[in-house]
Amino acid sequence: MTEAWIVIAPDKFKGSLTALEVAEAVAAGLRTARPQVELRCVPVADGGDGTVDAAVSAGFERRAARVRGPLGEPVSAHFAVSNHTAVVELAEASGLRRLAPGVFDPLHASTYGTGELIRAALDAGARTLVLGVGGSASTDGGAGMLAALGARFLDNSGGELEPCGASLTEVASVDLSGLDERIGQTEVILATDVDNPLLGTFGAAAVYGPQKGAAPEDVLALETGLGRLVDVLTKQLGEHAVAAAAQPGAGSAGGVGYGAIVGLGARVRPGIELMLELLGVEQAMRGASLAVTGEGSLDEQSLRGKAPVGVARLAALHGVRTVAVCGRLTLTQDQLHRAGIARALALTELEPDVERSMADAASLLTALAPRLLD
């Protein structure tokens, strides 16, 4: 009787390896210990950085488009297409990784390029559009994204504003009549791993603004601008605009969640849940003997819907035991068990120096992987 296969479904090790590179390194190590076992590599992502790469690994076609970066500079960004489904990753066009090291501009960074990517996906025939958000450089409420798709943000004199976090305080009206008509014929799904509302203590500006370089006075200005956007849209669209601002996920990616819900009619789904479905991980899990997952840092944040926990939950539904690899581990054994992970091994067990561990991550993973079978 043929031995059941092992599913290898890791997320990226940020700053070190892509999800595919992690899967390949783990596979190389497992083959040395058990050469005959079948391995099924299905790299995953939760909607943030690496989402397009994961889709391409699952058979989607990579497409390129020339769009605006977060500060207006032209960049070559990618999205993924399969039949009439497209995966658009906000970080590709509007992410922090598009900024030079140490350079932030939280008040003026925009999501315009993300809207251009969405338009390119529509041009490619997409009628279902998965918008993965995470790693955003801006806090513009999705205004830049909507502007690229035909919306106009106007001041008191009727002049058109260049939408960004700073300009939201000047918005007097929003003209959505020019939005690309194909949006109304497209199912838009927002894939996010955060449940923050748009405004308030747990909102987009307060929680994530400082991560994008916002000083306390910048956070206040961004919060004021986002509140202004909600007020203006409420006058035009009614209570739907208020309800959307309070919806979990509206605060994702500097408020892009809100812009997508109100302007694009997006439906919000947990990023990892959606991506596991889209990437065919559940199909691979049926009949498996073991699941291997992981990410760069297994920590408290991982427990809030990140990829490894999502993989473990899916594996448990099929009676499959899950183990994990990571660069750094800060969770207790009890926390791991409650998350559905039987055990986790960290690269720092082999190389305590973090910089060396990141530089040699692939070889360390290969050396560590056989111990997952113990």
C-alpha positions in Angstrom: 0.0 0.0 0.0 1.4 3.4 -1.0 2.2 5.7 2.0 0.0 8.8 2.2 1.6 12.0 1.1 2.9 14.9 3.1 1.5 18.4 2.4 4.0 21.2 2.6 2.1 24.5 2.9 4.2 27.3 4.3 4.0 31.1 4.0 7.0 33.2 3.2 9.9 33.8 5.6 9.7 37.6 5.3 13.0 39.2 4.3 14.5 35.8 3.6 12.6 33.3 1.5 9.4 33.2 -0.6 6.8 30.6 0.3 7.9 28.5 -2.6 11.5 28.6 -1.6 10.5 27.6 1.9 8.5 24.7 0.6 11.3 23.5 -1.7 13.9 23.7 1.1 11.6 21.7 3.5 10.9 19.1 0.7 14.7 18.6 0.1 15.2 17.8 3.8 12.2 15.5 4.0 13.4 13.5 1.0 16.7 12.8 2.7 14.9 11.2 5.6 12.1 9.5 3.7 13.0 9.2 0.0 9.9 7.2 -1.0 7.2 9.5 0.4 5.1 11.7 -1.9 5.4 15.4 -1.2 2.8 17.9 -2.3 4.1 21.5 -2.1 1.4 24.1 -2.0 2.9 27.5 -0.9 0.4 29.7 0.7 -0.3 33.4 1.6 -2.8 35.2 3.7 -3.5 38.1 1.3 -0.4 40.2 2.1 3.1 40.1 0.6 3.6 37.0 -1.5 -0.1 36.4 -2.4 0.5 36.7 -6.2 3.6 34.4 -5.9 1.4 31.8 -4.1 -1.2 32.1 -6.8 1.4 31.6 -9.6 2.7 28.5 -7.8 -0.8 27.2 -7.8 -1.1 27.5 -11.6 -2.2 31.1 -12.1 -0.5 33.1 -14.9 1.6 36.1 -13.8 0.9 39.3 -15.6 2.8 42.6 -15.4 1.5 46.2 -15.5 3.2 49.6 -15.3 1.6 51.5 -12.5 2.2 54.3 -9.9 4.1 53.4 -6.8 3.0 54.7 -3.4 4.7 58.1 -4.0 3.8 58.4 -7.7 6.9 56.9 -9.2 6.4 54.3 -12.0 6.8 50.7 -11.0 6.4 47.3 -12.7 3.8 45.4 -10.6 2.3 42.0 -11.0 -1.1 40.3 -10.7 -2.2 36.7 -11.4 -4.9 35.4 -13.6 -6.6 32.0 -14.1 -9.6 31.9 -16.4 -11.8 34.8 -15.2 -10.3 35.0 -11.7 -7.6 37.5 -10.9 -5.5 38.0 -7.8 -4.3 41.5 -7.1 -1.9 42.2 -4.3 -1.9 45.7 -2.9 1.7 45.5 -1.8 2.8 45.0 -5.4 1.9 48.6 -6.2 1.3 50.4 -3.0 3.3 48.6 -0.4 5.9 49.7 2.1 8.4 47.5 0.2 8.1 49.9 -2.7 9.7 52.7 -0.6 13.4 53.2 -0.2 14.8 51.9 3.1 13.9 54.4 5.9 11.8 56.5 3.6 8.2 57.1 4.7 5.5 59.6 3.7 2.4 58.5 5.5 0.4 61.7 4.6 1.1 61.6 0.9 1.4 57.9 0.0 -1.4 56.7 -2.2 -3.1 53.5 -3.4 -3.6 54.9 -6.9 -1.3 52.1 -8.3 -3.5 49.4 -6.8 -6.5 50.8 -8.7 -4.4 50.7 -11.9 -3.6 47.0 -11.1 -7.3 46.3 -10.7 -8.0 48.0 -14.0 -5.3 45.9 -15.7 -6.9 42.8 -14.2 -10.3 43.8 -15.6 -8.6 44.4 -19.0 -7.4 40.8 -18.7 -10.9 39.5 -18.4 -11.3 39.2 -14.7 -14.9 38.8 -13.4 -13.9 37.6 -10.0 -11.2 39.7 -8.4 -9.4 38.8 -5.2 -7.8 41.9 -3.6 -5.1 40.8 -1.1 -4.2 43.6 1.3 -1.4 44.0 3.7 1.9 45.8 3.9 0.4 49.1 2.7 2.4 52.3 2.7 -0.6 54.6 2.8 -3.6 55.6 4.9 -5.9 57.1 2.2 -9.1 55.1 2.8 -8.7 53.6 -0.6 -9.3 57.0 -2.3 -6.3 56.6 -4.5 -7.5 53.2 -5.7 -11.0 54.5 -6.4 -9.5 57.5 -8.3 -7.6 55.2 -10.6 -10.8 53.5 -11.4 -12.6 56.7 -12.3 -13.9 58.3 -9.0 -13.3 62.0 -8.4 -12.6 63.6 -5.0 -13.6 67.2 -5.0 -13.0 70.2 -2.7 -15.4 73.0 -1.8 -14.8 74.8 -5.0 -15.3 71.7 -7.2 -11.6 71.3 -7.8 -10.3 67.8 -8.1 -8.0 66.6 -5.3 -5.0 64.3 -5.7 -6.3 61.6 -3.2 -3.9 60.8 -0.3 -4.2 60.8 3.4 -3.4 64.5 3.8 -6.0 65.6 1.2 -8.9 63.7 2.7 -9.6 66.6 5.1 -10.4 68.8 2.1 -12.9 66.4 0.5 -16.3 68.1 0.1 -17.9 65.5 -2.3 -17.0 62.3 -4.1 -18.2 61.6 -7.6 -18.5 57.9 -8.1 -20.4 58.1 -11.4 -17.2 57.6 -13.5 -16.2 54.4 -11.8 -15.2 51.7 -14.3 -18.6 50.1 -15.3 -17.0 46.7 -15.2 -16.8 46.9 -11.4 -20.6 46.4 -11.3 -20.2 43.1 -13.2 -17.3 41.8 -11.1 -17.3 40.0 -7.8 -14.7 41.7 -5.6 -13.5 39.8 -2.6 -11.3 41.6 0.0 -8.8 39.1 1.5 -7.4 40.4 4.8 -6.0 39.0 8.0 -7.0 41.9 10.2 -10.4 42.8 11.6 -9.9 46.5 12.4 -12.7 49.0 11.7 -11.8 52.2 9.8 -11.9 54.7 12.7 -11.1 55.0 16.4 -8.6 53.5 18.8 -8.4 50.3 16.8 -8.7 51.9 13.4 -6.5 52.3 10.4 -4.7 55.5 11.5 -4.2 54.7 15.2 -3.0 51.1 14.9 -1.1 51.0 11.6 -0.2 54.7 10.9 2.9 54.6 13.2 4.1 51.5 11.3 4.1 53.6 8.2 6.1 56.4 9.7 3.3 58.6 11.1 4.1 60.8 14.0 1.3 61.4 16.6 0.3 64.6 14.8 0.2 62.7 11.5 -2.0 60.0 13.1 -4.5 62.7 14.2 -4.5 64.3 10.7 -5.1 60.9 9.1 -7.9 60.0 11.5 -9.5 63.4 10.8 -9.3 62.8 7.0 -10.7 59.3 7.2 -13.6 60.6 9.4 -14.2 63.4 6.8 -14.4 60.8 4.0 -17.0 58.8 6.0 -19.1 62.0 6.6 -19.0 63.0 3.0 -19.9 59.5 1.7 -22.7 59.2 4.3 -24.4 62.3 3.0 -24.2 60.8 -0.5 -24.8 57.1 0.1 -26.6 57.0 3.4 -26.1 54.8 6.4 -24.4 52.1 4.3 -21.3 54.3 4.4 -21.4 54.4 8.3 -22.0 50.7 8.6 -19.1 50.0 6.2 -16.7 52.0 8.4 -17.5 49.9 11.4 -17.2 46.6 9.5 -14.3 44.3 10.6 -11.6 44.7 7.9 -12.6 48.2 6.9 -9.4 49.5 8.5 -7.2 47.1 6.6 -4.3 48.5 4.5 -4.9 52.1 5.6 -8.6 52.0 5.0 -8.5 50.3 1.6 -10.9 47.9 3.0 -13.4 50.7 3.5 -12.9 52.0 0.0 -13.3 48.5 -1.5 -16.5 47.9 0.5 -18.1 51.2 -0.3 -16.8 51.9 -3.8 -16.3 48.4 -5.2 -19.0 46.4 -3.4 -16.4 44.1 -2.0 -17.1 41.2 0.3 -14.7 40.7 3.1 -13.2 37.3 3.8 -10.4 36.1 6.1 -7.3 36.1 3.8 -5.9 32.7 4.7 -9.3 31.0 4.5 -9.9 32.4 1.0 -6.4 31.7 -0.2 -6.4 28.1 1.0 -9.6 27.6 -1.0 -8.2 29.4 -4.1 -4.8 27.6 -4.0 -6.3 24.1 -3.8 -4.8 23.3 -0.3 -7.9 21.5 0.9 -7.8 19.1 -2.0 -4.2 18.3 -1.3 -5.0 17.8 2.4 -7.6 15.0 1.8 -5.8 11.8 2.5 -2.5 13.3 3.7 -0.5 11.8 6.5 1.1 15.1 7.7 0.9 18.8 7.0 4.0 21.0 7.3 3.4 24.8 7.5 5.3 27.8 8.9 6.3 31.4 8.5 9.2 33.6 9.4 8.1 34.3 12.9 5.6 32.2 14.8 4.4 34.6 17.5 1.2 36.1 19.0 0.4 37.7 15.7 0.3 34.3 14.0 -2.6 33.4 16.2 -4.8 36.1 14.7 -5.6 34.4 11.4 -2.1 34.1 9.9 -1.3 31.3 7.4 0.1 28.6 9.7 -2.9 28.6 11.9 -5.2 28.6 8.9 -3.4 25.6 7.5 -3.5 23.8 10.9 -7.3 24.3 11.2 -7.9 23.0 7.7 -5.6 20.0 8.3 -7.6 19.2 11.6 -10.8 19.1 9.6 -9.3 16.3 7.6 -7.7 14.5 10.6 -4.2 15.5 9.5 -1.5 16.3 12.1 0.3 19.6 11.6 3.9 20.5 12.4 5.6 23.8 11.7 8.9 25.4 10.8 9.8 29.1 11.4 12.7 31.4 11.7 11.8 32.5 15.2 9.5 30.9 17.7 7.9 32.8 20.7 4.8 30.8 21.2 4.6 28.3 24.1 3.8 24.6 23.5 0.4 25.2 24.9 -0.3 28.0 22.5 0.9 25.9 19.6 -1.4 23.0 20.6 -4.4 25.3 21.0 -3.6 26.6 17.5 -3.7 23.0 16.2 0.1 22.7 15.7 1.6 19.6 17.3 5.2 21.0 17.3 7.3 23.7 15.8 11.0 23.9 15.1 12.8 27.2 14.7 15.9 27.9 12.6 17.4 29.7 15.6 17.8 26.2 17.2 20.5 25.6 14.6 21.8 29.1 14.2 21.1 31.5 17.1 22.4 34.5 15.2 19.4 36.0 13.5 21.2 37.6 10.6 23.0 34.4 9.7 19.8 32.4 10.2 18.0 34.6 7.7 20.9 34.5 5.2 21.2 30.7 5.4 17.5 30.0 5.8 17.2 27.6 2.9 20.1 25.3 4.0 19.0 25.5 7.6 15.4 24.5 6.7 16.7 21.5 4.7 18.8 20.4 7.7 16.0 20.9 10.2 13.2 19.3 8.1 13.9 15.6 8.9 13.3 16.3 12.6 9.7 17.1 11.7 9.1 13.4 11.2 10.3 12.4 14.7 
